[in-house]
C-alpha cells in the first residue's frame, strides 16, 4: 500500500458535473491508496516509479452503486411487467424469506459479489434482508472480494407477510444491535448502515428505536422515498400528521443532517420534500432502470441537478436487472429524454458528462473523496478494453467512452483497483 505506482492509458474522469477530463496516454499516480493526480508525462520527482501501461485501453474511476438489493440478485429479470407493490408481494418477499438460512445466504450472496467483482463497480450501498446472520455473511463476502460497501440489515415490523416480518419493534431493534455488536471492528472495507426498508414496513415504535440505535452507533441510513404513487398514498394514510413522505423519516432524525442518508428513487417528490432534501444534504440514488421496469415513473433528475441536490446512480437490482452502473448511465440518459419529451419540455435531457459524473464522483461523495482521479481522492480505477468497438472507425476518447457506456460488459474489464489495491 505504501508503494507509489502509476497506470497509463486513455484516462477519463470528472472534476465537476459539466466537464469530462481526458488525458490521452496519461498517467495517474497512486500513493498509499490515494491519487497523486493525472499527468501527461511522469514528473521528474517520480521518474523511479513503476508504471503499468495499459496502452490504448480506457481508464476510468471505479463506479458507485448507491442502491442495490443484494438478496434480489438471484431473481433479477423476473416479474418486471408488474408494478412495485405487487412485485414485492409476488417476487421479493418470498425470495428474501430464504435468507433466514445463512447457508443459503452464502450461496446466493456469492453470486452478486462475484458479479460485482467482475464488473465496473468498485463500491456499493447494499440492502441485505432482516436476517442479521445473513447480513453478516454478505459483509464477509464483500470484505473478502476487496470491494468497498455499506451493508444494511433490513428492519420491517409491519405490512409484510408473516414469514418476513419481525415480531415487534423491540425484537427488530434487538436483532439490529446484536448484528452491529457482532460485526463491530470486524472489517476494513465494509461498514454497517441503518436500513428501515421503507415507511410502510416500519411502525412508529420501530422508527423511534432505530433513531436511538443511530444516535448510539453513529450510523448513516438508507431507505426508499416517493417511488410509486400508490406507495406515497399509503404513507399518507399511515402517517397523516406528516407533511410529506420525507417528513416521516425526518421526525426520527433519518433524513440527512447530522447523519448522512441515501433515499432511493424520489420519482414523485413534492416541492417541500425536495427542499427538505436540499436543506438536509440527503443523497438521491437515481435508479433509472427500475423507474421504467416497475412502472414507477421518471425521476426529474434535471430538476435535482438544477437545485444542486446530491445525486448518484443505483442499479436497484432486482428492480434493475444488471449491477453495472455503466448501464445505469445509459438508462439515465434515456429516461431523461422521455421526461423531457412527455412531461416537461424545459427539462433538458442529461448528457454524457453528467451521467458519468453521477456514476463516479456524484455517488462517490457519499464515501468521501471517491470517484475521481483528482489529487487525494481514493484510488479506485477500472480499465476497459474497448478495442472491438472502434475498429474501422476513427473515434475520439470521449466517443469511445460513450460507446463503452452503452456497449461494454464484464468481458471488457481487464483490470480493477480499489483503494490502491489491484483486485485483478
PEUR-V273244 format. One record per residue. N is the residue number from 0. RES is the residue in one letter. PSI is psi in whole degrees, 0 to 359 (999 if undefined). OMEGA is omega in whole degrees, 0 to 359 (* if undefined). Layout:
n=N res=RES psi=PSI omega=OMEGA
n=N res=RES psi=PSI omega=OMEGA
//
This chain:
n=0 res=X psi=329 omega=183
n=1 res=X psi=339 omega=184
n=2 res=X psi=136 omega=175
n=3 res=X psi=135 omega=176
n=4 res=X psi=169 omega=178
n=5 res=X psi=161 omega=171
n=6 res=X psi=145 omega=188
n=7 res=X psi=141 omega=178
n=8 res=X psi=203 omega=179
n=9 res=X psi=97 omega=192
n=10 res=X psi=131 omega=178
n=11 res=X psi=131 omega=177
n=12 res=X psi=170 omega=182
n=13 res=X psi=140 omega=166
n=14 res=X psi=329 omega=178
n=15 res=X psi=180 omega=187
n=16 res=X psi=332 omega=192
n=17 res=X psi=344 omega=188
n=18 res=X psi=143 omega=174
n=19 res=X psi=121 omega=178
n=20 res=X psi=129 omega=181
n=21 res=X psi=130 omega=175
n=22 res=X psi=101 omega=179
n=23 res=X psi=129 omega=185
n=24 res=X psi=40 omega=180
n=25 res=X psi=170 omega=180
n=26 res=X psi=129 omega=171
n=27 res=X psi=129 omega=183
n=28 res=X psi=147 omega=180
n=29 res=X psi=136 omega=174
n=30 res=X psi=125 omega=179
n=31 res=X psi=40 omega=174
n=32 res=X psi=4 omega=182
n=33 res=X psi=154 omega=181
n=34 res=X psi=140 omega=171
n=35 res=X psi=357 omega=180
n=36 res=X psi=176 omega=181
n=37 res=X psi=137 omega=185
n=38 res=X psi=146 omega=176
n=39 res=X psi=325 omega=174
n=40 res=X psi=160 omega=185
n=41 res=X psi=122 omega=178
n=42 res=X psi=153 omega=183
n=43 res=X psi=323 omega=182
n=44 res=X psi=340 omega=181
n=45 res=X psi=25 omega=183
n=46 res=X psi=334 omega=182
n=47 res=X psi=353 omega=189
n=48 res=X psi=133 omega=177
n=49 res=X psi=138 omega=180
n=50 res=X psi=123 omega=175
n=51 res=X psi=120 omega=183
n=52 res=X psi=110 omega=177
n=53 res=X psi=16 omega=174
n=54 res=X psi=242 omega=188
n=55 res=X psi=6 omega=182
n=56 res=X psi=155 omega=175
n=57 res=X psi=139 omega=175
n=58 res=X psi=120 omega=181
n=59 res=X psi=160 omega=173
n=60 res=X psi=153 omega=175
n=61 res=X psi=146 omega=184
n=62 res=X psi=154 omega=188
n=63 res=X psi=124 omega=174
n=64 res=X psi=109 omega=183
n=65 res=X psi=355 omega=183
n=66 res=X psi=107 omega=179
n=67 res=X psi=135 omega=177
n=68 res=X psi=97 omega=185
n=69 res=X psi=319 omega=182
n=70 res=X psi=346 omega=182
n=71 res=X psi=353 omega=183
n=72 res=X psi=323 omega=187
n=73 res=X psi=340 omega=179
n=74 res=X psi=23 omega=178
n=75 res=X psi=152 omega=180
n=76 res=X psi=23 omega=174
n=77 res=X psi=138 omega=174
n=78 res=X psi=23 omega=184
n=79 res=X psi=12 omega=170
n=80 res=X psi=6 omega=180
n=81 res=X psi=164 omega=169
n=82 res=X psi=171 omega=189
n=83 res=X psi=302 omega=189
n=84 res=X psi=322 omega=176
n=85 res=X psi=318 omega=181
n=86 res=X psi=321 omega=177
n=87 res=X psi=314 omega=183
n=88 res=X psi=320 omega=187
n=89 res=X psi=317 omega=187
n=90 res=X psi=309 omega=194
n=91 res=X psi=306 omega=186
n=92 res=X psi=316 omega=177
n=93 res=X psi=321 omega=180
n=94 res=X psi=316 omega=183
n=95 res=X psi=333 omega=178
n=96 res=X psi=333 omega=182
n=97 res=X psi=340 omega=183
n=98 res=X psi=5 omega=169
n=99 res=X psi=338 omega=179
n=100 res=X psi=109 omega=181
n=101 res=X psi=332 omega=178
n=102 res=X psi=318 omega=176
n=103 res=X psi=317 omega=180
n=104 res=X psi=318 omega=180
n=105 res=X psi=318 omega=180
n=106 res=X psi=314 omega=185
n=107 res=X psi=317 omega=180
n=108 res=X psi=331 omega=177
n=109 res=X psi=327 omega=182
n=110 res=X psi=315 omega=182
n=111 res=X psi=324 omega=179
n=112 res=X psi=319 omega=177
n=113 res=X psi=318 omega=180
n=114 res=X psi=315 omega=180
n=115 res=X psi=323 omega=180
n=116 res=X psi=321 omega=181
n=117 res=X psi=337 omega=187
n=118 res=X psi=194 omega=186
n=119 res=X psi=355 omega=183
n=120 res=X psi=141 omega=176
n=121 res=X psi=343 omega=181
n=122 res=X psi=153 omega=180
n=123 res=X psi=155 omega=172
n=124 res=X psi=115 omega=198
n=125 res=X psi=136 omega=166
n=126 res=X psi=136 omega=166
n=127 res=X psi=223 omega=172
n=128 res=X psi=189 omega=180
n=129 res=X psi=356 omega=185
n=130 res=X psi=111 omega=185
n=131 res=X psi=318 omega=181
n=132 res=X psi=321 omega=180
n=133 res=X psi=326 omega=174
n=134 res=X psi=322 omega=177
n=135 res=X psi=323 omega=176
n=136 res=X psi=316 omega=178
n=137 res=X psi=318 omega=179
n=138 res=X psi=319 omega=178
n=139 res=X psi=313 omega=184
n=140 res=X psi=319 omega=178
n=141 res=X psi=317 omega=178
n=142 res=X psi=315 omega=181
n=143 res=X psi=330 omega=183
n=144 res=X psi=335 omega=185
n=145 res=X psi=353 omega=175
n=146 res=X psi=167 omega=179
n=147 res=X psi=137 omega=183
n=148 res=X psi=156 omega=159
n=149 res=X psi=136 omega=178
n=150 res=X psi=136 omega=181
n=151 res=X psi=130 omega=166
n=152 res=X psi=123 omega=184
n=153 res=X psi=144 omega=173
n=154 res=X psi=133 omega=177
n=155 res=X psi=121 omega=183
n=156 res=X psi=13 omega=177
n=157 res=X psi=165 omega=174
n=158 res=X psi=44 omega=174
n=159 res=X psi=159 omega=178
n=160 res=X psi=151 omega=182
n=161 res=X psi=325 omega=183
n=162 res=X psi=352 omega=180
n=163 res=X psi=46 omega=180
n=164 res=X psi=126 omega=181
n=165 res=X psi=148 omega=190
n=166 res=X psi=324 omega=182
n=167 res=X psi=169 omega=176
n=168 res=X psi=319 omega=180
n=169 res=X psi=319 omega=180
n=170 res=X psi=320 omega=178
n=171 res=X psi=315 omega=180
n=172 res=X psi=318 omega=180
n=173 res=X psi=318 omega=179
n=174 res=X psi=325 omega=179
n=175 res=X psi=316 omega=178
n=176 res=X psi=321 omega=178
n=177 res=X psi=318 omega=178
n=178 res=X psi=314 omega=179
n=179 res=X psi=320 omega=181
n=180 res=X psi=317 omega=180
n=181 res=X psi=325 omega=188
n=182 res=X psi=355 omega=182
n=183 res=X psi=126 omega=177
n=184 res=X psi=9 omega=185
n=185 res=X psi=336 omega=191
n=186 res=X psi=152 omega=173
n=187 res=X psi=327 omega=191
n=188 res=X psi=0 omega=183
n=189 res=X psi=135 omega=179
n=190 res=X psi=153 omega=177
n=191 res=X psi=153 omega=176
n=192 res=X psi=136 omega=181
n=193 res=X psi=136 omega=191
n=194 res=X psi=74 omega=166
n=195 res=X psi=124 omega=189
n=196 res=X psi=300 omega=168
n=197 res=X psi=166 omega=188
n=198 res=X psi=318 omega=180
n=199 res=X psi=335 omega=183
n=200 res=X psi=5 omega=183
n=201 res=X psi=118 omega=179
n=202 res=X psi=163 omega=176
n=203 res=X psi=322 omega=180
n=204 res=X psi=320 omega=179
n=205 res=X psi=317 omega=179
n=206 res=X psi=322 omega=178
n=207 res=X psi=317 omega=180
n=208 res=X psi=324 omega=177
n=209 res=X psi=325 omega=175
n=210 res=X psi=319 omega=179
n=211 res=X psi=320 omega=177
n=212 res=X psi=317 omega=180
n=213 res=X psi=316 omega=181
n=214 res=X psi=325 omega=180
n=215 res=X psi=320 omega=187
n=216 res=X psi=355 omega=177
n=217 res=X psi=61 omega=187
n=218 res=X psi=143 omega=166
n=219 res=X psi=174 omega=183
n=220 res=X psi=148 omega=173
n=221 res=X psi=144 omega=175
n=222 res=X psi=197 omega=182
n=223 res=X psi=151 omega=182
n=224 res=X psi=126 omega=168
n=225 res=X psi=49 omega=181
n=226 res=X psi=320 omega=192
n=227 res=X psi=142 omega=184
n=228 res=X psi=316 omega=180
n=229 res=X psi=321 omega=178
n=230 res=X psi=316 omega=181
n=231 res=X psi=318 omega=177
n=232 res=X psi=322 omega=179
n=233 res=X psi=316 omega=178
n=234 res=X psi=320 omega=178
n=235 res=X psi=321 omega=179
n=236 res=X psi=323 omega=181
n=237 res=X psi=329 omega=185
n=238 res=X psi=66 omega=186
n=239 res=X psi=343 omega=182
n=240 res=X psi=6 omega=179
n=241 res=X psi=153 omega=182
n=242 res=X psi=337 omega=180
n=243 res=X psi=173 omega=179
n=244 res=X psi=312 omega=182
n=245 res=X psi=329 omega=179
n=246 res=X psi=332 omega=179
n=247 res=X psi=334 omega=172
n=248 res=X psi=317 omega=188
n=249 res=X psi=326 omega=183
n=250 res=X psi=348 omega=175
n=251 res=X psi=18 omega=175
n=252 res=X psi=20 omega=184
n=253 res=X psi=44 omega=179
n=254 res=X psi=60 omega=179
n=255 res=X psi=201 omega=183
n=256 res=X psi=238 omega=183
n=257 res=X psi=323 omega=181
n=258 res=X psi=122 omega=181
n=259 res=X psi=145 omega=179
n=260 res=X psi=149 omega=173
n=261 res=X psi=128 omega=174
n=262 res=X psi=122 omega=182
n=263 res=X psi=140 omega=168
n=264 res=X psi=282 omega=178
n=265 res=X psi=42 omega=184
n=266 res=X psi=323 omega=188
n=267 res=X psi=41 omega=182
n=268 res=X psi=129 omega=172
n=269 res=X psi=170 omega=185
n=270 res=X psi=317 omega=182
n=271 res=X psi=330 omega=177
n=272 res=X psi=319 omega=177
n=273 res=X psi=322 omega=177
n=274 res=X psi=320 omega=177
n=275 res=X psi=319 omega=178
n=276 res=X psi=314 omega=181
n=277 res=X psi=312 omega=185
n=278 res=X psi=330 omega=182
n=279 res=X psi=358 omega=179
n=280 res=X psi=27 omega=179
n=281 res=X psi=140 omega=174
n=282 res=X psi=135 omega=174
n=283 res=X psi=127 omega=172
n=284 res=X psi=103 omega=179
n=285 res=X psi=122 omega=184
n=286 res=X psi=80 omega=189
n=287 res=X psi=327 omega=182
n=288 res=X psi=318 omega=180
n=289 res=X psi=337 omega=172
n=290 res=X psi=315 omega=183
n=291 res=X psi=319 omega=184
n=292 res=X psi=324 omega=183
n=293 res=X psi=16 omega=174
n=294 res=X psi=34 omega=183
n=295 res=X psi=330 omega=184
n=296 res=X psi=186 omega=185
n=297 res=X psi=116 omega=180
n=298 res=X psi=136 omega=181
n=299 res=X psi=71 omega=188
n=300 res=X psi=325 omega=177
n=301 res=X psi=319 omega=178
n=302 res=X psi=318 omega=177
n=303 res=X psi=314 omega=183
n=304 res=X psi=320 omega=178
n=305 res=X psi=330 omega=179
n=306 res=X psi=351 omega=181
n=307 res=X psi=29 omega=180
n=308 res=X psi=159 omega=175
n=309 res=X psi=115 omega=184
n=310 res=X psi=135 omega=170
n=311 res=X psi=186 omega=182
n=312 res=X psi=150 omega=176
n=313 res=X psi=147 omega=176
n=314 res=X psi=329 omega=185
n=315 res=X psi=34 omega=170
n=316 res=X psi=129 omega=10
n=317 res=X psi=11 omega=168
n=318 res=X psi=328 omega=165
n=319 res=X psi=155 omega=186
n=320 res=X psi=9 omega=175
n=321 res=X psi=145 omega=179
n=322 res=X psi=345 omega=188
n=323 res=X psi=124 omega=176
n=324 res=X psi=345 omega=168
n=325 res=X psi=316 omega=179
n=326 res=X psi=322 omega=178
n=327 res=X psi=324 omega=176
n=328 res=X psi=311 omega=180
n=329 res=X psi=316 omega=181
n=330 res=X psi=327 omega=178
n=331 res=X psi=321 omega=176
n=332 res=X psi=314 omega=181
n=333 res=X psi=314 omega=180
n=334 res=X psi=321 omega=180
n=335 res=X psi=327 omega=177
n=336 res=X psi=318 omega=178
n=337 res=X psi=320 omega=178
n=338 res=X psi=314 omega=179
n=339 res=X psi=318 omega=184
n=340 res=X psi=324 omega=189
n=341 res=X psi=342 omega=186
n=342 res=X psi=308 omega=187
n=343 res=X psi=104 omega=183
n=344 res=X psi=347 omega=179
n=345 res=X psi=352 omega=182
n=346 res=X psi=91 omega=184
n=347 res=X psi=133 omega=178
n=348 res=X psi=155 omega=177
n=349 res=X psi=152 omega=179
n=350 res=X psi=175 omega=183
n=351 res=X psi=312 omega=183
n=352 res=X psi=320 omega=184
n=353 res=X psi=313 omega=182
n=354 res=X psi=328 omega=176
n=355 res=X psi=318 omega=176
n=356 res=X psi=315 omega=182
n=357 res=X psi=321 omega=183
n=358 res=X psi=351 omega=181
n=359 res=X psi=272 omega=186
n=360 res=X psi=325 omega=181
n=361 res=X psi=306 omega=177
n=362 res=X psi=328 omega=182
n=363 res=X psi=335 omega=182
n=364 res=X psi=335 omega=177
n=365 res=X psi=333 omega=180
n=366 res=X psi=355 omega=183
n=367 res=X psi=222 omega=178
n=368 res=X psi=84 omega=188
n=369 res=X psi=143 omega=172
n=370 res=X psi=13 omega=178
n=371 res=X psi=166 omega=174
n=372 res=X psi=13 omega=176
n=373 res=X psi=158 omega=183
n=374 res=X psi=136 omega=177
n=375 res=X psi=3 omega=172
n=376 res=X psi=146 omega=178
n=377 res=X psi=139 omega=189
n=378 res=X psi=89 omega=171
n=379 res=X psi=128 omega=183
n=380 res=X psi=147 omega=177
n=381 res=X psi=133 omega=180
n=382 res=X psi=126 omega=185
n=383 res=X psi=122 omega=175
n=384 res=X psi=99 omega=183
n=385 res=X psi=19 omega=190
n=386 res=X psi=328 omega=182
n=387 res=X psi=346 omega=184
n=388 res=X psi=0 omega=175
n=389 res=X psi=31 omega=171
n=390 res=X psi=143 omega=176
n=391 res=X psi=18 omega=178
n=392 res=X psi=138 omega=183
n=393 res=X psi=111 omega=185
n=394 res=X psi=147 omega=171
n=395 res=X psi=167 omega=177
n=396 res=X psi=320 omega=178
n=397 res=X psi=317 omega=178
n=398 res=X psi=324 omega=178
n=399 res=X psi=320 omega=177
n=400 res=X psi=317 omega=179
n=401 res=X psi=315 omega=178
n=402 res=X psi=321 omega=179
n=403 res=X psi=322 omega=178
n=404 res=X psi=319 omega=183
n=405 res=X psi=331 omega=192
n=406 res=X psi=334 omega=188
n=407 res=X psi=157 omega=176
n=408 res=X psi=192 omega=187
n=409 res=X psi=331 omega=182
n=410 res=X psi=339 omega=185
n=411 res=X psi=357 omega=176
n=412 res=X psi=109 omega=187
n=413 res=X psi=351 omega=174
n=414 res=X psi=153 omega=183
n=415 res=X psi=133 omega=179
n=416 res=X psi=139 omega=176
n=417 res=X psi=122 omega=182
n=418 res=X psi=36 omega=178
n=419 res=X psi=355 omega=180
n=420 res=X psi=127 omega=177
n=421 res=X psi=120 omega=180
n=422 res=X psi=325 omega=173
n=423 res=X psi=999 omega=*
//
